[in-house]
């Protein structure tokens, strides 16, 4: 079971991500992977295998290809 501190930290993280406006699909994917914990797993695997994940480049590419026009 998750501790109260962990629950509060997750709430603050999700609240921050909801308030930050997405520029495109890349930002949305980044928010989802961070909220679900996938980002942490990818970073750990990347560190162990010593291969870069290129998440930032992928995020920027997706933002350019699929921007949110407002």
PDB file of N, H, CA, C and O in Angstrom:
ATOM      1  N   UNK A   1       0.839  -1.189   0.000  1.00  0.00           N
ATOM      2  CA  UNK A   1       0.000   0.000   0.000  1.00  0.00           C
ATOM      3  C   UNK A   1       0.876   1.242   0.000  1.00  0.00           C
ATOM      4  O   UNK A   1       1.917   1.282   0.657  1.00  0.00           O
ATOM      5  N   UNK A   2       0.458   2.225  -0.721  1.00  0.00           N
ATOM      6  H   UNK A   2      -0.387   2.192  -1.255  1.00  0.00           H
ATOM      7  CA  UNK A   2       1.224   3.450  -0.859  1.00  0.00           C
ATOM      8  C   UNK A   2       1.097   4.300   0.399  1.00  0.00           C
ATOM      9  O   UNK A   2       0.023   4.403   0.991  1.00  0.00           O
ATOM     10  N   UNK A   3       2.217   4.909   0.797  1.00  0.00           N
ATOM     11  H   UNK A   3       3.090   4.826   0.316  1.00  0.00           H
ATOM     12  CA  UNK A   3       2.205   5.757   1.977  1.00  0.00           C
ATOM     13  C   UNK A   3       1.492   7.075   1.675  1.00  0.00           C
ATOM     14  O   UNK A   3       1.301   7.443   0.516  1.00  0.00           O
ATOM     15  N   UNK A   4       1.110   7.763   2.717  1.00  0.00           N
ATOM     16  H   UNK A   4       1.265   7.465   3.659  1.00  0.00           H
ATOM     17  CA  UNK A   4       0.454   9.059   2.566  1.00  0.00           C
ATOM     18  C   UNK A   4       1.394  10.045   1.877  1.00  0.00           C
ATOM     19  O   UNK A   4       0.964  10.826   1.028  1.00  0.00           O
ATOM     20  N   UNK A   5       2.669  10.009   2.240  1.00  0.00           N
ATOM     21  H   UNK A   5       3.018   9.374   2.930  1.00  0.00           H
ATOM     22  CA  UNK A   5       3.650  10.897   1.617  1.00  0.00           C
ATOM     23  C   UNK A   5       3.732  10.623   0.119  1.00  0.00           C
ATOM     24  O   UNK A   5       3.759  11.559  -0.679  1.00  0.00           O
ATOM     25  N   UNK A   6       3.772   9.362  -0.267  1.00  0.00           N
ATOM     26  H   UNK A   6       3.750   8.601   0.382  1.00  0.00           H
ATOM     27  CA  UNK A   6       3.834   8.996  -1.680  1.00  0.00           C
ATOM     28  C   UNK A   6       2.598   9.455  -2.430  1.00  0.00           C
ATOM     29  O   UNK A   6       2.699   9.928  -3.562  1.00  0.00           O
ATOM     30  N   UNK A   7       1.435   9.320  -1.812  1.00  0.00           N
ATOM     31  H   UNK A   7       1.353   8.935  -0.892  1.00  0.00           H
ATOM     32  CA  UNK A   7       0.187   9.739  -2.440  1.00  0.00           C
ATOM     33  C   UNK A   7       0.168  11.250  -2.654  1.00  0.00           C
ATOM     34  O   UNK A   7      -0.275  11.726  -3.699  1.00  0.00           O
ATOM     35  N   UNK A   8       0.646  11.998  -1.674  1.00  0.00           N
ATOM     36  H   UNK A   8       1.006  11.612  -0.826  1.00  0.00           H
ATOM     37  CA  UNK A   8       0.693  13.460  -1.790  1.00  0.00           C
ATOM     38  C   UNK A   8       1.681  13.857  -2.888  1.00  0.00           C
ATOM     39  O   UNK A   8       1.399  14.759  -3.677  1.00  0.00           O
ATOM     40  N   UNK A   9       2.830  13.193  -2.944  1.00  0.00           N
ATOM     41  H   UNK A   9       3.059  12.460  -2.303  1.00  0.00           H
ATOM     42  CA  UNK A   9       3.829  13.498  -3.972  1.00  0.00           C
ATOM     43  C   UNK A   9       3.268  13.217  -5.364  1.00  0.00           C
ATOM     44  O   UNK A   9       3.478  14.005  -6.287  1.00  0.00           O
ATOM     45  N   UNK A  10       2.559  12.103  -5.520  1.00  0.00           N
ATOM     46  H   UNK A  10       2.389  11.463  -4.770  1.00  0.00           H
ATOM     47  CA  UNK A  10       1.966  11.781  -6.819  1.00  0.00           C
ATOM     48  C   UNK A  10       0.903  12.804  -7.202  1.00  0.00           C
ATOM     49  O   UNK A  10       0.810  13.196  -8.365  1.00  0.00           O
ATOM     50  N   UNK A  11       0.107  13.236  -6.239  1.00  0.00           N
ATOM     51  H   UNK A  11       0.182  12.919  -5.293  1.00  0.00           H
ATOM     52  CA  UNK A  11      -0.929  14.237  -6.514  1.00  0.00           C
ATOM     53  C   UNK A  11      -0.298  15.535  -6.994  1.00  0.00           C
ATOM     54  O   UNK A  11      -0.760  16.131  -7.967  1.00  0.00           O
ATOM     55  N   UNK A  12       0.755  15.972  -6.315  1.00  0.00           N
ATOM     56  H   UNK A  12       1.130  15.487  -5.525  1.00  0.00           H
ATOM     57  CA  UNK A  12       1.422  17.218  -6.697  1.00  0.00           C
ATOM     58  C   UNK A  12       2.027  17.092  -8.089  1.00  0.00           C
ATOM     59  O   UNK A  12       1.959  18.030  -8.884  1.00  0.00           O
ATOM     60  N   UNK A  13       2.619  15.932  -8.387  1.00  0.00           N
ATOM     61  H   UNK A  13       2.674  15.171  -7.741  1.00  0.00           H
ATOM     62  CA  UNK A  13       3.232  15.717  -9.697  1.00  0.00           C
ATOM     63  C   UNK A  13       2.165  15.753 -10.791  1.00  0.00           C
ATOM     64  O   UNK A  13       2.356  16.393 -11.825  1.00  0.00           O
ATOM     65  N   UNK A  14       1.043  15.068 -10.564  1.00  0.00           N
ATOM     66  H   UNK A  14       0.888  14.548  -9.723  1.00  0.00           H
ATOM     67  CA  UNK A  14      -0.019  15.050 -11.563  1.00  0.00           C
ATOM     68  C   UNK A  14      -0.631  16.432 -11.735  1.00  0.00           C
ATOM     69  O   UNK A  14      -0.944  16.841 -12.853  1.00  0.00           O
ATOM     70  N   UNK A  15      -0.803  17.153 -10.629  1.00  0.00           N
ATOM     71  H   UNK A  15      -0.549  16.821  -9.721  1.00  0.00           H
ATOM     72  CA  UNK A  15      -1.361  18.504 -10.689  1.00  0.00           C
ATOM     73  C   UNK A  15      -0.445  19.419 -11.486  1.00  0.00           C
ATOM     74  O   UNK A  15      -0.922  20.222 -12.288  1.00  0.00           O
ATOM     75  N   UNK A  16       0.859  19.311 -11.279  1.00  0.00           N
ATOM     76  H   UNK A  16       1.246  18.658 -10.627  1.00  0.00           H
ATOM     77  CA  UNK A  16       1.820  20.133 -12.032  1.00  0.00           C
ATOM     78  C   UNK A  16       1.729  19.822 -13.523  1.00  0.00           C
ATOM     79  O   UNK A  16       1.708  20.730 -14.353  1.00  0.00           O
ATOM     80  N   UNK A  17       1.676  18.535 -13.856  1.00  0.00           N
ATOM     81  H   UNK A  17       1.693  17.797 -13.181  1.00  0.00           H
ATOM     82  CA  UNK A  17       1.648  18.145 -15.262  1.00  0.00           C
ATOM     83  C   UNK A  17       0.355  18.573 -15.942  1.00  0.00           C
ATOM     84  O   UNK A  17       0.360  18.900 -17.129  1.00  0.00           O
ATOM     85  N   UNK A  18      -0.743  18.575 -15.212  1.00  0.00           N
ATOM     86  H   UNK A  18      -0.748  18.310 -14.248  1.00  0.00           H
ATOM     87  CA  UNK A  18      -2.007  19.009 -15.796  1.00  0.00           C
ATOM     88  C   UNK A  18      -1.994  20.507 -16.082  1.00  0.00           C
ATOM     89  O   UNK A  18      -2.603  20.962 -17.050  1.00  0.00           O
ATOM     90  N   UNK A  19      -1.304  21.270 -15.245  1.00  0.00           N
ATOM     91  H   UNK A  19      -0.809  20.900 -14.458  1.00  0.00           H
ATOM     92  CA  UNK A  19      -1.279  22.726 -15.409  1.00  0.00           C
ATOM     93  C   UNK A  19      -0.307  23.175 -16.490  1.00  0.00           C
ATOM     94  O   UNK A  19      -0.424  24.293 -16.991  1.00  0.00           O
ATOM     95  N   UNK A  20       0.638  22.339 -16.858  1.00  0.00           N
ATOM     96  H   UNK A  20       0.733  21.430 -16.452  1.00  0.00           H
ATOM     97  CA  UNK A  20       1.601  22.680 -17.903  1.00  0.00           C
ATOM     98  C   UNK A  20       0.973  22.376 -19.255  1.00  0.00           C
ATOM     99  O   UNK A  20       0.557  21.244 -19.505  1.00  0.00           O
ATOM    100  N   UNK A  21       0.901  23.359 -20.112  1.00  0.00           N
ATOM    101  H   UNK A  21       1.238  24.278 -19.909  1.00  0.00           H
ATOM    102  CA  UNK A  21       0.250  23.206 -21.413  1.00  0.00           C
ATOM    103  C   UNK A  21       1.130  22.392 -22.356  1.00  0.00           C
ATOM    104  O   UNK A  21       2.338  22.609 -22.444  1.00  0.00           O
ATOM    105  N   UNK A  22       0.503  21.453 -23.054  1.00  0.00           N
ATOM    106  H   UNK A  22      -0.478  21.277 -22.982  1.00  0.00           H
ATOM    107  CA  UNK A  22       1.203  20.649 -24.046  1.00  0.00           C
ATOM    108  C   UNK A  22       1.278  21.417 -25.358  1.00  0.00           C
ATOM    109  O   UNK A  22       0.292  22.004 -25.803  1.00  0.00           O
ATOM    110  N   UNK A  23       2.453  21.407 -25.970  1.00  0.00           N
ATOM    111  H   UNK A  23       3.254  20.930 -25.609  1.00  0.00           H
ATOM    112  CA  UNK A  23       2.633  22.054 -27.267  1.00  0.00           C
ATOM    113  C   UNK A  23       2.255  21.119 -28.405  1.00  0.00           C
ATOM    114  O   UNK A  23       1.941  21.567 -29.507  1.00  0.00           O
ATOM    115  N   UNK A  24       2.287  19.813 -28.134  1.00  0.00           N
ATOM    116  H   UNK A  24       2.543  19.449 -27.239  1.00  0.00           H
ATOM    117  CA  UNK A  24       1.965  18.831 -29.167  1.00  0.00           C
ATOM    118  C   UNK A  24       1.898  17.438 -28.579  1.00  0.00           C
ATOM    119  O   UNK A  24       1.914  17.264 -27.361  1.00  0.00           O
ATOM    120  N   UNK A  25       1.822  16.436 -29.463  1.00  0.00           N
ATOM    121  H   UNK A  25       1.809  16.578 -30.453  1.00  0.00           H
ATOM    122  CA  UNK A  25       1.685  15.042 -29.039  1.00  0.00           C
ATOM    123  C   UNK A  25       2.862  14.577 -28.186  1.00  0.00           C
ATOM    124  O   UNK A  25       2.685  13.780 -27.265  1.00  0.00           O
ATOM    125  N   UNK A  26       4.051  15.066 -28.485  1.00  0.00           N
ATOM    126  H   UNK A  26       4.196  15.714 -29.233  1.00  0.00           H
ATOM    127  CA  UNK A  26       5.231  14.675 -27.720  1.00  0.00           C
ATOM    128  C   UNK A  26       5.117  15.031 -26.243  1.00  0.00           C
ATOM    129  O   UNK A  26       5.491  14.234 -25.382  1.00  0.00           O
ATOM    130  N   UNK A  27       4.606  16.218 -25.945  1.00  0.00           N
ATOM    131  H   UNK A  27       4.302  16.866 -26.644  1.00  0.00           H
ATOM    132  CA  UNK A  27       4.426  16.638 -24.551  1.00  0.00           C
ATOM    133  C   UNK A  27       3.391  15.765 -23.856  1.00  0.00           C
ATOM    134  O   UNK A  27       3.549  15.420 -22.685  1.00  0.00           O
ATOM    135  N   UNK A  28       2.337  15.410 -24.573  1.00  0.00           N
ATOM    136  H   UNK A  28       2.208  15.690 -25.524  1.00  0.00           H
ATOM    137  CA  UNK A  28       1.291  14.569 -23.988  1.00  0.00           C
ATOM    138  C   UNK A  28       1.828  13.177 -23.673  1.00  0.00           C
ATOM    139  O   UNK A  28       1.561  12.631 -22.602  1.00  0.00           O
ATOM    140  N   UNK A  29       2.584  12.606 -24.607  1.00  0.00           N
ATOM    141  H   UNK A  29       2.800  13.050 -25.477  1.00  0.00           H
ATOM    142  CA  UNK A  29       3.182  11.281 -24.376  1.00  0.00           C
ATOM    143  C   UNK A  29       4.141  11.348 -23.189  1.00  0.00           C
ATOM    144  O   UNK A  29       4.166  10.433 -22.366  1.00  0.00           O
ATOM    145  N   UNK A  30       4.926  12.411 -23.093  1.00  0.00           N
ATOM    146  H   UNK A  30       4.906  13.154 -23.762  1.00  0.00           H
ATOM    147  CA  UNK A  30       5.864  12.575 -21.979  1.00  0.00           C
ATOM    148  C   UNK A  30       5.126  12.643 -20.640  1.00  0.00           C
ATOM    149  O   UNK A  30       5.566  12.051 -19.655  1.00  0.00           O
ATOM    150  N   UNK A  31       4.011  13.361 -20.606  1.00  0.00           N
ATOM    151  H   UNK A  31       3.654  13.842 -21.407  1.00  0.00           H
ATOM    152  CA  UNK A  31       3.223  13.457 -19.368  1.00  0.00           C
ATOM    153  C   UNK A  31       2.670  12.095 -18.961  1.00  0.00           C
ATOM    154  O   UNK A  31       2.696  11.735 -17.784  1.00  0.00           O
ATOM    155  N   UNK A  32       2.171  11.345 -19.933  1.00  0.00           N
ATOM    156  H   UNK A  32       2.149  11.638 -20.889  1.00  0.00           H
ATOM    157  CA  UNK A  32       1.584  10.035 -19.636  1.00  0.00           C
ATOM    158  C   UNK A  32       2.651   9.064 -19.142  1.00  0.00           C
ATOM    159  O   UNK A  32       2.435   8.345 -18.167  1.00  0.00           O
ATOM    160  N   UNK A  33       3.807   9.041 -19.818  1.00  0.00           N
ATOM    161  H   UNK A  33       3.982   9.625 -20.610  1.00  0.00           H
ATOM    162  CA  UNK A  33       4.852   8.102 -19.403  1.00  0.00           C
ATOM    163  C   UNK A  33       5.410   8.463 -18.027  1.00  0.00           C
ATOM    164  O   UNK A  33       5.791   7.578 -17.260  1.00  0.00           O
ATOM    165  N   UNK A  34       5.458   9.734 -17.716  1.00  0.00           N
ATOM    166  H   UNK A  34       5.149  10.453 -18.338  1.00  0.00           H
ATOM    167  CA  UNK A  34       5.939  10.145 -16.391  1.00  0.00           C
ATOM    168  C   UNK A  34       4.912   9.789 -15.306  1.00  0.00           C
ATOM    169  O   UNK A  34       5.281   9.305 -14.236  1.00  0.00           O
ATOM    170  N   UNK A  35       3.647  10.025 -15.580  1.00  0.00           N
ATOM    171  H   UNK A  35       3.347  10.417 -16.450  1.00  0.00           H
ATOM    172  CA  UNK A  35       2.596   9.756 -14.593  1.00  0.00           C
ATOM    173  C   UNK A  35       2.431   8.262 -14.317  1.00  0.00           C
ATOM    174  O   UNK A  35       2.092   7.872 -13.200  1.00  0.00           O
ATOM    175  N   UNK A  36       2.668   7.427 -15.329  1.00  0.00           N
ATOM    176  H   UNK A  36       2.943   7.744 -16.236  1.00  0.00           H
ATOM    177  CA  UNK A  36       2.474   5.982 -15.159  1.00  0.00           C
ATOM    178  C   UNK A  36       3.728   5.270 -14.661  1.00  0.00           C
ATOM    179  O   UNK A  36       3.669   4.095 -14.299  1.00  0.00           O
ATOM    180  N   UNK A  37       4.854   5.968 -14.640  1.00  0.00           N
ATOM    181  H   UNK A  37       4.901   6.922 -14.934  1.00  0.00           H
ATOM    182  CA  UNK A  37       6.092   5.360 -14.165  1.00  0.00           C
ATOM    183  C   UNK A  37       6.921   4.730 -15.268  1.00  0.00           C
ATOM    184  O   UNK A  37       8.004   4.208 -15.004  1.00  0.00           O
ATOM    185  N   UNK A  38       6.432   4.768 -16.495  1.00  0.00           N
ATOM    186  H   UNK A  38       5.552   5.192 -16.709  1.00  0.00           H
ATOM    187  CA  UNK A  38       7.171   4.193 -17.611  1.00  0.00           C
ATOM    188  C   UNK A  38       8.495   4.931 -17.809  1.00  0.00           C
ATOM    189  O   UNK A  38       9.511   4.305 -18.110  1.00  0.00           O
ATOM    190  N   UNK A  39       8.492   6.237 -17.647  1.00  0.00           N
ATOM    191  H   UNK A  39       7.666   6.746 -17.402  1.00  0.00           H
ATOM    192  CA  UNK A  39       9.696   7.051 -17.827  1.00  0.00           C
ATOM    193  C   UNK A  39      10.808   6.601 -16.888  1.00  0.00           C
ATOM    194  O   UNK A  39      11.970   6.528 -17.288  1.00  0.00           O
ATOM    195  N   UNK A  40      10.461   6.304 -15.661  1.00  0.00           N
ATOM    196  H   UNK A  40       9.517   6.363 -15.336  1.00  0.00           H
ATOM    197  CA  UNK A  40      11.454   5.875 -14.676  1.00  0.00           C
ATOM    198  C   UNK A  40      12.078   4.536 -15.079  1.00  0.00           C
ATOM    199  O   UNK A  40      13.285   4.341 -14.942  1.00  0.00           O
ATOM    200  N   UNK A  41      11.243   3.616 -15.577  1.00  0.00           N
ATOM    201  H   UNK A  41      10.262   3.775 -15.688  1.00  0.00           H
ATOM    202  CA  UNK A  41      11.735   2.316 -16.032  1.00  0.00           C
ATOM    203  C   UNK A  41      12.667   2.497 -17.231  1.00  0.00           C
ATOM    204  O   UNK A  41      13.739   1.894 -17.287  1.00  0.00           O
ATOM    205  N   UNK A  42      12.253   3.327 -18.186  1.00  0.00           N
ATOM    206  H   UNK A  42      11.382   3.816 -18.140  1.00  0.00           H
ATOM    207  CA  UNK A  42      13.072   3.570 -19.375  1.00  0.00           C
ATOM    208  C   UNK A  42      14.408   4.183 -18.984  1.00  0.00           C
ATOM    209  O   UNK A  42      15.447   3.785 -19.511  1.00  0.00           O
ATOM    210  N   UNK A  43      14.395   5.138 -18.074  1.00  0.00           N
ATOM    211  H   UNK A  43      13.551   5.461 -17.646  1.00  0.00           H
ATOM    212  CA  UNK A  43      15.639   5.765 -17.629  1.00  0.00           C
ATOM    213  C   UNK A  43      16.562   4.757 -16.952  1.00  0.00           C
ATOM    214  O   UNK A  43      17.775   4.788 -17.162  1.00  0.00           O
ATOM    215  N   UNK A  44      15.999   3.867 -16.147  1.00  0.00           N
ATOM    216  H   UNK A  44      15.014   3.842 -15.976  1.00  0.00           H
ATOM    217  CA  UNK A  44      16.793   2.845 -15.464  1.00  0.00           C
ATOM    218  C   UNK A  44      17.406   1.873 -16.464  1.00  0.00           C
ATOM    219  O   UNK A  44      18.593   1.559 -16.380  1.00  0.00           O
ATOM    220  N   UNK A  45      16.611   1.402 -17.400  1.00  0.00           N
ATOM    221  H   UNK A  45      15.646   1.658 -17.469  1.00  0.00           H
ATOM    222  CA  UNK A  45      17.116   0.477 -18.426  1.00  0.00           C
ATOM    223  C   UNK A  45      18.187   1.164 -19.270  1.00  0.00           C
ATOM    224  O   UNK A  45      19.205   0.558 -19.602  1.00  0.00           O
ATOM    225  N   UNK A  46      17.958   2.413 -19.611  1.00  0.00           N
ATOM    226  H   UNK A  46      17.131   2.905 -19.342  1.00  0.00           H
ATOM    227  CA  UNK A  46      18.922   3.169 -20.395  1.00  0.00           C
ATOM    228  C   UNK A  46      20.248   3.301 -19.660  1.00  0.00           C
ATOM    229  O   UNK A  46      21.317   3.191 -20.260  1.00  0.00           O
ATOM    230  N   UNK A  47      20.167   3.535 -18.368  1.00  0.00           N
ATOM    231  H   UNK A  47      19.298   3.624 -17.881  1.00  0.00           H
ATOM    232  CA  UNK A  47      21.378   3.681 -17.562  1.00  0.00           C
ATOM    233  C   UNK A  47      22.128   2.357 -17.468  1.00  0.00           C
ATOM    234  O   UNK A  47      23.355   2.334 -17.568  1.00  0.00           O
ATOM    235  N   UNK A  48      21.404   1.253 -17.276  1.00  0.00           N
ATOM    236  H   UNK A  48      20.408   1.271 -17.195  1.00  0.00           H
ATOM    237  CA  UNK A  48      22.031  -0.065 -17.144  1.00  0.00           C
ATOM    238  C   UNK A  48      22.668  -0.503 -18.464  1.00  0.00           C
ATOM    239  O   UNK A  48      23.785  -1.021 -18.477  1.00  0.00           O
ATOM    240  N   UNK A  49      21.963  -0.297 -19.561  1.00  0.00           N
ATOM    241  H   UNK A  49      21.056   0.124 -19.551  1.00  0.00           H
ATOM    242  CA  UNK A  49      22.470  -0.735 -20.869  1.00  0.00           C
ATOM    243  C   UNK A  49      23.434   0.267 -21.493  1.00  0.00           C
ATOM    244  O   UNK A  49      24.069  -0.024 -22.507  1.00  0.00           O
ATOM    245  N   UNK A  50      23.541   1.443 -20.888  1.00  0.00           N
ATOM    246  H   UNK A  50      23.025   1.679 -20.064  1.00  0.00           H
ATOM    247  CA  UNK A  50      24.400   2.528 -21.384  1.00  0.00           C
ATOM    248  C   UNK A  50      24.040   2.940 -22.811  1.00  0.00           C
ATOM    249  O   UNK A  50      24.904   3.331 -23.596  1.00  0.00           O
ATOM    250  N   UNK A  51      22.756   2.846 -23.127  1.00  0.00           N
ATOM    251  H   UNK A  51      22.054   2.529 -22.489  1.00  0.00           H
ATOM    252  CA  UNK A  51      22.241   3.302 -24.418  1.00  0.00           C
ATOM    253  C   UNK A  51      21.253   4.434 -24.152  1.00  0.00           C
ATOM    254  O   UNK A  51      20.345   4.278 -23.335  1.00  0.00           O
ATOM    255  N   UNK A  52      21.416   5.565 -24.826  1.00  0.00           N
ATOM    256  H   UNK A  52      22.153   5.691 -25.490  1.00  0.00           H
ATOM    257  CA  UNK A  52      20.484   6.678 -24.598  1.00  0.00           C
ATOM    258  C   UNK A  52      19.090   6.346 -25.128  1.00  0.00           C
ATOM    259  O   UNK A  52      18.946   5.668 -26.145  1.00  0.00           O
ATOM    260  N   UNK A  53      18.081   6.824 -24.434  1.00  0.00           N
ATOM    261  H   UNK A  53      18.198   7.375 -23.607  1.00  0.00           H
ATOM    262  CA  UNK A  53      16.705   6.563 -24.859  1.00  0.00           C
ATOM    263  C   UNK A  53      16.242   7.567 -25.918  1.00  0.00           C
ATOM    264  O   UNK A  53      15.287   7.302 -26.648  1.00  0.00           O
ATOM    265  N   UNK A  54      16.911   8.709 -26.003  1.00  0.00           N
ATOM    266  H   UNK A  54      17.687   8.924 -25.410  1.00  0.00           H
ATOM    267  CA  UNK A  54      16.540   9.768 -26.952  1.00  0.00           C
ATOM    268  C   UNK A  54      15.105  10.239 -26.758  1.00  0.00           C
ATOM    269  O   UNK A  54      14.447  10.625 -27.724  1.00  0.00           O
ATOM    270  N   UNK A  55      14.619  10.213 -25.540  1.00  0.00           N
ATOM    271  H   UNK A  55      15.154   9.899 -24.755  1.00  0.00           H
ATOM    272  CA  UNK A  55      13.244  10.623 -25.251  1.00  0.00           C
ATOM    273  C   UNK A  55      12.999  12.083 -25.624  1.00  0.00           C
ATOM    274  O   UNK A  55      11.955  12.417 -26.184  1.00  0.00           O
ATOM    275  N   UNK A  56      13.948  12.938 -25.316  1.00  0.00           N
ATOM    276  H   UNK A  56      14.796  12.667 -24.860  1.00  0.00           H
ATOM    277  CA  UNK A  56      13.787  14.357 -25.614  1.00  0.00           C
ATOM    278  C   UNK A  56      13.695  14.624 -27.104  1.00  0.00           C
ATOM    279  O   UNK A  56      12.879  15.433 -27.546  1.00  0.00           O
ATOM    280  N   UNK A  57      14.534  13.943 -27.883  1.00  0.00           N
ATOM    281  H   UNK A  57      15.197  13.286 -27.524  1.00  0.00           H
ATOM    282  CA  UNK A  57      14.489  14.111 -29.335  1.00  0.00           C
ATOM    283  C   UNK A  57      13.167  13.595 -29.896  1.00  0.00           C
ATOM    284  O   UNK A  57      12.574  14.211 -30.781  1.00  0.00           O
ATOM    285  N   UNK A  58      12.713  12.455 -29.370  1.00  0.00           N
ATOM    286  H   UNK A  58      13.195  11.954 -28.651  1.00  0.00           H
ATOM    287  CA  UNK A  58      11.442  11.882 -29.828  1.00  0.00           C
ATOM    288  C   UNK A  58      10.290  12.821 -29.480  1.00  0.00           C
ATOM    289  O   UNK A  58       9.376  13.016 -30.281  1.00  0.00           O
ATOM    290  N   UNK A  59      10.338  13.400 -28.280  1.00  0.00           N
ATOM    291  H   UNK A  59      11.080  13.242 -27.629  1.00  0.00           H
ATOM    292  CA  UNK A  59       9.290  14.326 -27.855  1.00  0.00           C
ATOM    293  C   UNK A  59       9.246  15.542 -28.770  1.00  0.00           C
ATOM    294  O   UNK A  59       8.165  15.957 -29.189  1.00  0.00           O
ATOM    295  N   UNK A  60      10.395  16.117 -29.087  1.00  0.00           N
ATOM    296  H   UNK A  60      11.273  15.779 -28.747  1.00  0.00           H
ATOM    297  CA  UNK A  60      10.427  17.281 -29.973  1.00  0.00           C
ATOM    298  C   UNK A  60       9.947  16.932 -31.380  1.00  0.00           C
ATOM    299  O   UNK A  60       9.243  17.720 -32.012  1.00  0.00           O
ATOM    300  N   UNK A  61      10.328  15.752 -31.868  1.00  0.00           N
ATOM    301  H   UNK A  61      10.900  15.112 -31.355  1.00  0.00           H
ATOM    302  CA  UNK A  61       9.883  15.332 -33.206  1.00  0.00           C
ATOM    303  C   UNK A  61       8.372  15.193 -33.254  1.00  0.00           C
ATOM    304  O   UNK A  61       7.734  15.643 -34.206  1.00  0.00           O
ATOM    305  N   UNK A  62       7.795  14.572 -32.232  1.00  0.00           N
ATOM    306  H   UNK A  62       8.313  14.207 -31.459  1.00  0.00           H
ATOM    307  CA  UNK A  62       6.343  14.415 -32.194  1.00  0.00           C
ATOM    308  C   UNK A  62       5.639  15.763 -32.081  1.00  0.00           C
ATOM    309  O   UNK A  62       4.576  15.966 -32.668  1.00  0.00           O
ATOM    310  N   UNK A  63       6.236  16.683 -31.324  1.00  0.00           N
ATOM    311  H   UNK A  63       7.099  16.518 -30.847  1.00  0.00           H
ATOM    312  CA  UNK A  63       5.656  18.029 -31.211  1.00  0.00           C
ATOM    313  C   UNK A  63       5.661  18.750 -32.559  1.00  0.00           C
ATOM    314  O   UNK A  63       4.700  19.443 -32.894  1.00  0.00           O
ATOM    315  N   UNK A  64       6.736  18.589 -33.333  1.00  0.00           N
ATOM    316  H   UNK A  64       7.516  18.026 -33.061  1.00  0.00           H
ATOM    317  CA  UNK A  64       6.801  19.214 -34.656  1.00  0.00           C
ATOM    318  C   UNK A  64       5.811  18.579 -35.631  1.00  0.00           C
ATOM    319  O   UNK A  64       5.146  19.274 -36.400  1.00  0.00           O
ATOM    320  N   UNK A  65       5.723  17.238 -35.586  1.00  0.00           N
ATOM    321  H   UNK A  65       6.263  16.674 -34.961  1.00  0.00           H
ATOM    322  CA  UNK A  65       4.833  16.536 -36.526  1.00  0.00           C
ATOM    323  C   UNK A  65       3.353  16.702 -36.196  1.00  0.00           C
ATOM    324  O   UNK A  65       2.512  16.793 -37.091  1.00  0.00           O
ATOM    325  N   UNK A  66       3.045  16.742 -34.896  1.00  0.00           N
ATOM    326  H   UNK A  66       3.728  16.668 -34.169  1.00  0.00           H
ATOM    327  CA  UNK A  66       1.643  16.812 -34.447  1.00  0.00           C
ATOM    328  C   UNK A  66       1.453  17.921 -33.414  1.00  0.00           C
ATOM    329  O   UNK A  66       1.201  17.640 -32.242  1.00  0.00           O
ATOM    330  N   UNK A  67       1.572  19.187 -33.846  1.00  0.00           N
ATOM    331  H   UNK A  67       1.777  19.415 -34.798  1.00  0.00           H
ATOM    332  CA  UNK A  67       1.403  20.303 -32.899  1.00  0.00           C
ATOM    333  C   UNK A  67      -0.076  20.505 -32.557  1.00  0.00           C
ATOM    334  O   UNK A  67      -0.972  20.158 -33.326  1.00  0.00           O
ATOM    335  N   UNK A  68      -0.289  21.079 -31.379  1.00  0.00           N
ATOM    336  H   UNK A  68       0.440  21.362 -30.754  1.00  0.00           H
ATOM    337  CA  UNK A  68      -1.640  21.462 -30.966  1.00  0.00           C
ATOM    338  C   UNK A  68      -1.789  22.943 -31.312  1.00  0.00           C
ATOM    339  O   UNK A  68      -1.182  23.799 -30.668  1.00  0.00           O
ATOM    340  N   UNK A  69      -2.574  23.232 -32.302  1.00  0.00           N
ATOM    341  H   UNK A  69      -3.067  22.536 -32.825  1.00  0.00           H
ATOM    342  CA  UNK A  69      -2.820  24.621 -32.687  1.00  0.00           C
ATOM    343  C   UNK A  69      -3.947  25.182 -31.840  1.00  0.00           C
ATOM    344  O   UNK A  69      -5.030  24.602 -31.759  1.00  0.00           O
ATOM    345  N   UNK A  70      -3.683  26.304 -31.220  1.00  0.00           N
ATOM    346  H   UNK A  70      -2.803  26.776 -31.286  1.00  0.00           H
ATOM    347  CA  UNK A  70      -4.674  26.873 -30.325  1.00  0.00           C
ATOM    348  C   UNK A  70      -5.123  28.216 -30.819  1.00  0.00           C
ATOM    349  O   UNK A  70      -5.966  28.856 -30.189  1.00  0.00           O
TER     350      UNK A  70
END
